[in-house]
Amino acid sequence: MVQLAKRRSIMDTSSHDMLWATYVGAAEELEREGLFGEAEHVLQNALNDARELGEVDRRLINSLHSLAERYYKRGRYERAEELYRQVLSLRASVLGASHEDIADSIERLAGLLRHTRRDMEASTIELQARTFENRFYSA
């Protein structure tokens, strides 16, 4: 019985991975075709499915990150910032504060802040990223 439950869990994870990859591939194709609203809708579906899993994993984090990137590209900075902050928080809690993806999240958030002329806030965030990189690469 335990093996059957494990097998089902593996199958569920595999099917969720395949579905998530399908969403991401479809969104990328729609974006190449210039159908940005449709791509955003597909990524929102990917995010909703990732949230339904009830656990925080890479699909949820990557879905949030992908949506944040699309919002940023489309000039929806407030929404992009909200999602970048969620990604940063989730990556820190799931991956740990010393994971290299944290620096990427900080840099993207700082870039958005600088783009929206919030230079002081961006400088603070960038300083945090440099401090992190120094700790990460000197270890």
N, C-alpha and C positions, 0 to 999 in steps of 0.2 A: 504494500500500500504506500509506503514512504517513497519507493522508487517511482511509482506511478505519479505521485504528487510532484516529485522532482522533475520527471519527464514533462509533465504538463507545464510546469513553471518554465522550463527551458524552451518548450514550444511557444508558450505565450510571449516570452522575451524575444524569441526569434521572429515571431510574426509581428510584434510591435516594432522591432528593429527594421524589418522589411517595409512595413507601412510608413514608418517615419522617414526612411530613405526615399520612398516613393514621393512623399510630400515634398521633401527637400529638392529632389530632382525635378519635380513638376514646377516648383516655384522658380528654380533657376532657369528652366526653359521659358517659362512665362516672362520672366524678367528680360531674357535675351530678345524676346519678341516685342518688348516694350509694353507689356501688359502688367504694369506695376501693381495696380489695384487687385488684379486677380492673383498675382504672386503673393501679395500681402494676405489675401483671404486664405490661400492654401497654407501659408505659414501659420496663420492663426489657428487653422484646423490642426496642424501638427502640434502646436502649443497646447491646445485643448486636450488632444489625445494624450500627450505627455503628462499633463496634470492629472488626468483620470487614472493614471497608473498608481497614484497615491504616494509616490516616493520621489525624492529629488534625485535625478540621475542626469547623465550627460545629454539625453534627448531633451529634457526640460530646459537645461541650461543653454544648450545649443539653439533650441527653438527661440528662446528669449533673445539670445545674441543675434540670431538672424533677423528677427523682427526689428530689433534696435537698429541694426545696420540699414535695413530698408527704410525705416522712419527717418533716419539721419539723411540718407540720400535724397529723400523726398521733401526735406525741409521741415519735417514734423519733429522739431528739436525737443520740445517738452516731453513728448511721448518717448522719444529715443532715450532721453536722459533717465526717465523713470525706469526703462528696461535695462539700460546699462548699469544703473545702481543695483537693480535686482540681480543681475548676472554677477556683479562683483560680490555682493553679499552671499549669494548661493555658492559661488566658486570658493570663497573663503571658508564657508562652513562645511562644504563637502570635501574640497580638496586640501584644505589647510592653508594657512596664511603664507606658507613658504613655497607654494606651488607656482611654477612659472606662468601659468595662465592668469594669475592675479595681476602681474605686471601688465599684461596685455589689456586686461579689463580696466585697470587704472589709466593706462595711456589712452584708450578709446574715450573714456569719460572725460579726461582732461582735454582731449582734442575737441570734443563737442563743446565743452565749457569755453575754450579759447575761441572757437568758431562763433559762439554766441556772445562774445565780448565780455566774458566773465573771467578776466585774466588772473585776478588775485586767487580766485577759487581754483582755476586751472593750475596755477603755479604751486599751490599747496598740494594738489593731487599729484602733479609731476614730481615734486620733491619726494612724496611717498613712494612713487614708482622707482625713482633712482635709489632711494634707500633700500627698497626691496631688492632691486637688481644687484646692488653691492653685496647684500647679505647672501643672495642666492648664488652668485658666481664666485664669491670668496669661500664658500663652504666646501 
